Amino acid sequence: MKLIFSFKTILIGFLCVVLFTGCDKDDDSGYPRRVSIEYKITGLSGVNGPLTFVSFTNETGGNNDLVNQSFPFSRTITRTLNSGDNATLSFRYGNGSGGTNVSIKLEIIVDGKVIKTETVNSSTAVVIAAIAHVFI
């Protein structure tokens, strides 16, 4: 009987140690972290005139909406990120009555490293594009 009681005591003690060490609050994800985010829009070819609308995720996680922005467009912010936060960049460009082939490049750059890029090629009268990145 004494042997069974000791085994139960050891088992309960072992389970408590495993449970309490398993509940460690250390987060190895690297969040929150402070980063520099640069948003870039570059007219590669056929661009004639400003971007009629630009929107990007700002320092607080909201959006900044700007009108009549010149090419190339670039904006850099500093932001503290948590896992699940995002960075988005979008634009609208008026291509006259259309027919002119334009090529426009969007980039999201975090701490000097391009994390998202896309090039849009279009000959429509209105060119609209967006990119986004979720931090996990």
C-alpha positions, -999 to +999 in steps of 0.1 A: +000+000+000+028+023+008+044+017-026+012+026-044+008+058-024+044+068-032+039+061-069+007+083-069+026+111-052+055+108-077+031+108-106+011+138-093+044+157-087+057+148-121+024+160-138+025+193-118+061+199-130+052+192-166+021+214-165+038+243-149+068+242-172+045+237-202+027+270-194+058+291-199+049+325-213+080+330-234+071+340-270+096+329-296+076+346-324+096+379-323+065+400-316+059+426-308+087+442-328+094+477-341+101+480-378+105+505-406+080+499-435+085+516-469+057+517-494+068+523-530+049+527-563+070+532-594+058+539-630+079+516-651+065+526-685+037+545-702+029+566-671+018+601-678+004+620-648-001+615-611-017+586-592-052+597-585-055+578-552-030+560-529-038+542-497-014+525-472-014+511-437-001+537-413+017+537-379-014+529-359-027+501-383-053+525-399-051+537-435-037+569-449-056+579-481-039+604-504-049+620-537-029+632-567+005+617-558+034+620-582+054+590-595+075+576-581+056+574-548+074+565-516+064+567-479+083+553-449+067+547-415+079+532-382+055+508-366+053+483-337+039+451-351+021+422-334+015+388-350-015+391-373-010+428-382-008+437-418+006+462-443-014+471-474-007+494-503-031+502-531-035+528-559-057+541-586-043+556-618-062+574-645-049+563-679-067+589-700-092+572-723-072+540-722-053+523-749-018+533-736+001+503-721+013+512-686+035+492-662+034+501-625+053+484-597+041+482-561+065+473-532+063+468-494+097+469-479+103+460-442+136+469-426+152+472-461+139+438-473+113+436-500+085+414-485+058+419-512+060+432-548+038+431-578+039+447-613+007+457-630+005+459-668-027+474-682-041+495-711-074+502-695-087+537-687-084+532-650-057+510-634-064+498-599-041+474-579-034+464-543-009+443-523-009+432-487+013+413-463+002+397-430+029+394-403+029+360-386 
